[in-house]
Amino acid sequence: MTIEWTKRNTVIVLLVVSLAAILILSYTRSKPDNSQQIIADMRAQLMARYDQEIKARDFKIKELTNRLTLSDRKYKVIVKKLQELKDEYANVAPPQSNSEIRVRFSTMGYPPLP
């Protein structure tokens, strides 16, 4: 068994050796340490985006709080008016005379018959 070195085998061996040398050099060569700068830049971008979102949500919360306060005021006015109407309804007594009936109908917008 004789091993015959041809041009092809030589080229393959040289390619493997050169590839190994390139890989070893690329991993052992010192790289500039810019990963901290990249992390700092990404952190700054995220913080800026976070601050914008927080401001938008705070604005929306204030707007909804104002709307809730306004709605609560309207609700209290309506409840007060309803209570006044209930009290007024409870104090209604049946009419005692024909003239009182006519006065009540005229205040409701029904004119008396001639």
Residue pairs with C-beta under 8 A, 6 or more apart in sequence:
95 101
95 104
102 112
105 111
105 112
106 112
